[in-house]
Amino acid sequence: MIYLDHSATTPVDPRVVEAMSPYWTEVFGNPSSIYGQGRRAAAALEEARGRTAAILGCQPAEIVFTSCGTESDNLALRGVALAAAQKGRRHLITTPIEHHAVLHTLADLAEHFDFEVTIVPVDHTGLVDPAAIEAAIRPDTALVSVMYANNEVGTIEPIAEIGAIARRRGVPFHTDAVQAGGILPLDVQALNVDLLALSAHKFYGPKGVGLLYVRKGTRLLPTQTGGSQERGRRAGTENVPYIVGLATALELAQGEREAEAARLLALRERLVAGILAAIPDVELTGHPTRRMPGHASFLVHGADAQSLLIALDLAGIAASSGSACAVGTPTASAVLTGMGYDATVALGALRLTLGRASSEADVETVLARLPGIVAAVRGNR
């Protein structure tokens, strides 16, 4: 199988599995316990916190471990919004191309907690204008949330510029960096963010663990109550093996980031150029240059994504039409319609995302097989 869906998930790196191994049966204690086994688990937990903080350029106390990127986003949005509501601030700002973990959470805050949400439009490449974000900020704005890199079209947003505006205006700024975690810089000081969400399975770590960076001084109400773990911000016994895995995976990904980004960019450029040259009526979506290095996304006019994906799977190629979190009855991507595409046209979305195991031979095989697959799907339609 040629796996081209790294934006959905990545295989766990064997080095990560090795790092996690002792914490299943050898150092298995509850990190909240005071005896030796618990203290050893707590030491591993805090070491992992320090390692991730070093990569993000923050203090270890500013790291909160969670179960995934969705939980990290929920904690950031609900936690900050509900804290701000106590001060009478009930206005939230975002874009139409955010992950469901952000858009659905903000919609819930609007429906059930009387918040008002301003959705700032993006251009046809999925890029938001920082000036438009600033124009939307009001005295009662509680939070701005803009993703770092889009999961469906790969566009990289001007996070540092938006963060500088939000800081100047005294508004907390959150970014969903789940797609960016393994391949883009994560220095929270340079990015000017107050909250940043990551998920380990996007950068060759285990599924079921994530983190949220929370800048010191940011008011955040916990959304999960119970024990006093994570300094009272996220109750529940910490998943030590997975947290160790997250820290190891993040170190490996960021340590190899520049070389891997250059390699993926070359493969992506060959893939994009080959598809656009060989298949008529195919359109690249997302920003042409300001995009994730291994991310290629298209609209295949005259074909529906579901048929394309089935045909690709039968040909030994794993791909997707967009977010892995948007499954079920085929519907037009909210990201693409938010970028101005017609809903019917958006049903032809195809996403091919490269990763560590991707090779030149994989790309050439896809370029050899995809034209015939598209022609067959169009003919059947």
C-alpha positions in Angstrom: 0.0 0.0 0.0 1.1 3.5 -0.8 0.0 5.6 2.2 -0.8 9.2 1.3 -3.0 10.3 4.2 -0.4 11.5 6.8 -2.7 14.5 7.6 -5.2 12.0 9.1 -2.6 10.0 11.1 0.9 8.7 11.1 2.4 5.4 12.1 4.2 5.3 15.5 7.9 5.7 15.1 9.8 2.6 16.4 12.0 4.9 18.5 8.9 6.2 20.2 7.6 2.7 20.9 11.0 1.9 22.5 10.9 5.0 24.7 7.3 4.1 25.9 8.1 0.5 26.6 9.3 0.7 30.3 6.2 2.6 31.4 3.8 -0.2 30.7 5.1 -2.8 33.2 8.3 -1.6 34.9 7.5 2.0 35.8 3.7 1.6 36.1 2.9 3.6 39.2 0.3 6.4 39.4 2.3 9.6 39.2 0.1 11.1 42.0 1.2 8.3 44.5 3.9 9.2 47.0 5.8 5.9 47.2 8.8 5.0 45.0 6.9 3.5 42.1 4.7 6.6 41.9 7.6 9.0 42.2 9.4 7.3 39.3 6.3 7.7 37.2 6.0 11.4 38.3 9.6 11.9 37.4 9.0 10.6 33.9 6.0 12.7 33.6 7.8 15.9 34.6 10.8 15.1 32.4 8.4 14.8 29.4 6.8 18.1 30.4 10.3 19.7 30.4 11.3 18.2 27.1 8.1 19.5 25.3 8.4 22.9 27.0 12.0 23.2 25.7 10.7 22.6 22.1 7.9 25.1 22.5 10.1 27.7 24.2 8.0 27.9 27.3 8.0 27.0 31.0 7.2 23.4 31.9 4.3 24.7 34.1 2.7 26.1 31.0 2.2 22.6 29.5 -1.1 20.7 30.1 -1.2 17.1 28.9 -4.6 16.0 27.4 -6.0 13.0 25.5 -5.8 14.5 22.0 -5.9 17.7 19.9 -9.7 17.9 20.2 -9.6 17.9 23.9 -6.8 20.5 23.9 -8.9 22.8 21.6 -12.0 22.3 23.8 -10.1 23.1 27.0 -8.6 26.2 25.4 -11.8 27.6 23.9 -14.2 26.7 26.7 -11.7 27.4 29.5 -10.8 30.9 28.3 -14.3 31.8 27.1 -16.1 30.8 30.3 -13.5 32.6 32.4 -13.9 35.7 30.3 -17.7 35.5 30.6 -17.3 36.2 34.3 -16.0 39.6 33.3 -18.8 40.2 30.8 -16.8 39.3 27.6 -18.7 37.0 25.4 -17.4 37.7 21.9 -15.3 35.1 20.0 -13.4 35.3 16.7 -12.4 32.6 14.3 -12.4 31.6 10.6 -14.6 29.4 8.5 -11.9 26.8 7.8 -11.1 25.7 11.3 -11.2 22.1 12.4 -14.6 20.8 13.8 -13.0 20.7 17.2 -12.9 24.5 17.1 -16.0 25.4 15.0 -18.3 23.0 16.8 -17.1 24.1 20.2 -17.6 27.7 19.4 -21.1 26.9 18.0 -21.9 25.2 21.3 -20.7 28.2 23.3 -22.9 30.4 21.2 -26.0 28.2 21.5 -25.8 27.2 25.1 -23.7 30.0 26.8 -24.9 33.1 24.9 -21.5 33.9 23.2 -21.4 35.7 19.9 -19.1 34.3 17.3 -17.6 36.4 14.5 -16.3 34.3 11.6 -13.7 36.3 9.6 -13.6 35.2 5.9 -10.6 33.8 4.2 -9.6 34.3 0.5 -9.8 31.7 -2.2 -6.5 30.1 -1.1 -7.7 29.7 2.5 -5.6 32.6 3.9 -7.0 35.0 6.4 -6.0 38.7 6.5 -4.6 39.8 9.9 -6.1 43.2 9.3 -9.6 41.6 9.1 -9.0 39.9 12.4 -8.0 43.2 14.0 -11.1 44.9 12.6 -13.3 42.2 14.2 -11.9 42.7 17.7 -14.2 44.5 20.1 -14.0 45.6 23.7 -15.8 42.4 24.7 -13.8 40.0 22.7 -12.8 37.1 24.9 -10.6 35.0 22.4 -9.3 34.8 18.9 -8.8 31.3 17.4 -7.0 30.8 14.1 -5.4 27.5 13.1 -1.7 27.3 12.3 -2.0 25.1 9.2 -5.2 23.8 7.5 -5.7 20.1 7.6 -7.7 19.9 4.3 -5.8 22.3 2.0 -2.5 22.8 3.8 -2.5 26.6 3.8 -0.3 28.1 6.6 -1.9 31.1 8.3 0.0 34.2 9.4 -0.1 33.2 13.0 2.7 35.5 14.3 1.1 38.6 12.8 -2.3 37.7 14.2 -0.8 37.0 17.6 1.0 40.3 17.7 -2.3 42.1 16.9 -4.2 40.1 19.6 -1.5 40.8 22.2 -1.5 44.5 21.4 -5.3 44.5 21.8 -5.2 42.5 25.0 -7.1 39.5 23.7 -6.0 35.9 24.3 -5.0 34.1 21.1 -5.4 30.3 20.5 -4.0 28.3 17.6 -4.9 24.7 16.6 -1.4 23.6 15.6 -2.3 19.9 15.3 -1.3 19.7 11.6 1.8 21.8 12.1 3.3 19.9 15.1 5.7 17.7 13.2 6.9 19.9 10.4 6.6 23.7 11.3 8.4 25.8 14.0 6.6 25.7 17.3 8.3 28.5 19.3 5.3 30.0 21.1 7.2 33.3 21.8 7.9 33.8 18.1 4.4 32.8 17.2 2.9 35.2 19.7 0.3 32.7 20.9 -1.3 32.3 24.3 -2.7 28.8 23.8 -1.4 26.1 21.3 -2.9 22.6 20.8 -1.0 19.5 19.6 -1.8 15.9 19.1 0.9 13.2 19.1 -0.5 10.9 16.4 0.1 13.6 13.8 3.9 13.4 14.2 4.5 9.7 14.6 3.5 9.4 18.2 0.6 7.4 19.7 -3.0 8.1 19.3 -4.8 9.2 22.5 -2.5 11.9 23.8 -2.0 15.6 23.2 -1.0 18.8 24.9 -2.1 22.4 25.4 0.3 25.2 25.9 -1.3 27.8 28.2 0.7 31.1 28.6 1.2 32.0 32.3 -1.4 34.5 33.4 -4.1 33.3 30.9 -7.3 32.8 32.8 -8.6 29.3 32.1 -11.5 27.5 33.8 -11.1 23.7 33.8 -13.7 21.9 31.8 -13.0 18.5 33.4 -13.2 18.3 37.2 -11.9 15.7 39.6 -8.4 15.5 41.0 -5.7 18.1 41.0 -3.7 16.7 38.2 -2.0 19.1 35.7 -2.1 21.9 38.3 -5.8 21.7 38.5 -6.4 22.5 34.8 -7.2 18.9 33.6 -8.3 16.3 36.1 -7.6 12.6 35.6 -4.6 10.3 36.0 -1.9 11.2 33.5 -1.2 8.6 30.8 2.6 8.3 31.4 3.5 5.9 28.6 1.7 8.0 26.0 3.1 11.3 27.4 6.6 9.9 27.2 5.8 8.9 23.6 4.5 12.3 22.8 7.7 14.0 24.1 9.9 11.6 22.2 8.0 11.9 19.0 8.0 15.7 19.2 11.7 15.8 19.8 12.4 13.5 16.9 10.0 15.4 14.5 11.4 18.8 15.4 15.0 17.7 15.3 14.5 16.3 11.8 12.1 19.0 10.7 14.2 21.1 8.3 15.6 18.1 6.4 12.3 16.3 6.2 10.5 19.5 5.1 12.9 20.0 2.2 12.5 16.3 1.1 8.7 16.4 1.3 8.6 19.7 -0.6 10.5 18.2 -3.5 8.2 15.2 -3.6 5.1 17.4 -3.3 6.2 19.6 -6.2 6.7 16.6 -8.4 3.3 15.2 -7.4 1.4 18.4 -8.0 3.1 19.2 -11.3 2.6 15.6 -12.5 -1.1 15.6 -11.6 -1.9 19.0 -13.1 0.0 18.1 -16.3 -1.5 14.6 -16.8 -5.2 15.0 -15.8 -7.5 17.7 -17.3 -9.9 19.7 -15.2 -8.0 19.3 -11.9 -7.4 22.3 -9.7 -4.9 22.7 -6.9 -6.7 24.0 -3.7 -5.0 26.0 -0.9 -2.2 28.5 -1.2 0.2 27.6 -4.0 3.4 28.3 -1.9 2.4 29.1 1.7 1.4 25.5 2.5 2.5 22.4 4.4 5.5 20.9 2.5 4.0 17.4 2.2 0.4 18.5 1.5 -1.3 18.4 -1.9 -5.0 19.0 -2.3 -7.1 19.1 -5.5 -10.6 19.5 -6.9 -11.2 16.8 -9.5 -14.0 18.3 -11.6 -16.5 15.8 -12.9 -15.6 13.1 -10.2 -17.0 12.5 -6.7 -14.5 12.0 -3.9 -16.0 8.8 -2.5 -15.7 7.0 -5.8 -12.2 8.3 -6.3 -11.1 7.1 -2.8 -12.6 3.6 -3.3 -10.9 3.3 -6.7 -7.6 4.5 -5.3 -7.8 2.0 -2.4 -8.4 -0.8 -4.9 -5.3 0.3 -6.7 -3.2 0.2 -3.5 -3.2 3.9 -2.7 -4.6 5.3 0.6 -5.8 8.9 0.3 -8.7 11.1 1.6 -11.0 13.9 0.6 -10.4 16.0 3.7 -10.7 15.8 7.4 -10.7 12.3 8.9 -13.0 13.7 11.6 -15.7 14.4 9.0 -17.0 11.0 8.1 -20.4 9.7 7.1 -22.7 10.8 4.3 -20.7 12.7 1.7 -21.2 16.5 2.1 -19.3 19.5 0.7 -16.3 20.4 2.8 -16.9 23.4 5.0 -13.3 24.4 4.4 -13.8 24.5 0.6 -17.1 26.3 0.8 -15.6 28.7 3.3 -12.9 29.4 0.6 -15.7 30.3 -1.9 -16.0 27.0 -3.8 -19.5 25.9 -4.9 -20.8 23.0 -2.7 -21.3 20.7 -5.7 -17.8 21.3 -7.0 -16.3 20.7 -3.5 -17.6 17.1 -3.6 -14.6 16.3 -5.9 -12.0 17.1 -3.3 -8.9 14.9 -3.2 -6.1 15.2 -0.5 -2.7 13.5 -0.9 -0.4 14.0 2.1 3.2 12.7 2.2 5.2 11.5 5.1 8.4 9.9 6.3 7.9 6.7 4.4 6.9 8.4 1.2 9.4 7.9 -1.7 10.0 9.1 -5.2 8.8 5.7 -6.4 5.5 6.2 -4.5 5.0 9.5 -6.3 5.8 8.0 -9.7 3.4 5.1 -9.1 0.6 7.5 -8.1 1.3 9.6 -11.2 1.1 6.4 -13.4 -2.1 5.1 -11.9 -4.2 8.2 -11.0 -5.0 9.4 -14.6 -6.7 6.1 -15.4 -8.5 6.0 -12.1 -9.9 9.6 -12.6 -10.9 8.8 -16.2 -12.8 5.6 -15.1 -14.6 7.4 -12.2 -15.6 10.3 -14.5 -16.8 7.7 -17.1 -18.9 5.8 -14.6 -20.5 9.0 -13.4 
